[in-house]
Amino acid sequence: MRTSEQITQIIEGLEREYPLAECTLDYNEAWELLVSVRLAAQCTDERVNMVVPALFAAYPTAQAMAQAAPEDIEPYIHSCGFYHGKARDIVGAAKMLVEDFGGIVPDNMDDLLKLPGVGRKSANLILGDVYHAPGSVVVDTHCIRLSNRMGLVDDMKDPPKIETALRAVLPPEKSSDFCHRLVHHGRAVCTARAPKCEACCVRGACQTYEKSRDNT
């Protein structure tokens, strides 16, 4: 595990390297993000961003989507993969939003988790990006990989445990943006294939880089 000083160095280093901490899914409102994050499961954000304009043109609101059948949605999202399940969840979520929440995406974890296809990762993304809720921690594949490599968590693979551990060490007001920066850093530098430590902006505080130097 890293010290509080090292954690601060990592946070500040990523802030300098990626000043614009942005979600890589395109959306204009909470409903669109809810749909997009479901489509992004086992699919790239780039592909989702290509698909959703036509989908939202045909079904611009939760109310409109609630009137559709899953098979109406499938042709729009076919290229995102697993389109049967995704279409079923999207229509189911739209119906629940209209019937139980007045068409408004909930602003709390408990209600978000009631929606079909919404897990903690999706709920935290919505809470952080749409409602700016402090302490929102989005544990995706980049977060799992980088938080372990950097030493922010101690050899953890379970997303709920990582979420709890990161919430304990990250400033609540920075946690959502920090997770977005991990995505950018994971794609550009600390890739799944191998970390590019010499190009890393936080290597001075990183556990993996520290161990690599100890072994040379």
Buried (B, 14 or more C-beta within 10 A) or exposed (E): EBEEEBBBBBBBBBBEBBEEBEBBBBBEEBBBBBBBBBBBBEBEBEBBBEBBEEBBEBBEBBBEBBEBEBEBBBEBBEEBBBBEBBBBBBBBBBBBBBEEBEBEBBBEBEBBEEBBBBBBBBBBBBBBBBBEBBBBBBBBEBBBBBBBBBBBBEEBEEBEEBBBBBBEBBEEEBBBBBBBBBBBBBEBBBEEEEBEBEEBBBBEBBBBBBEEEEEE
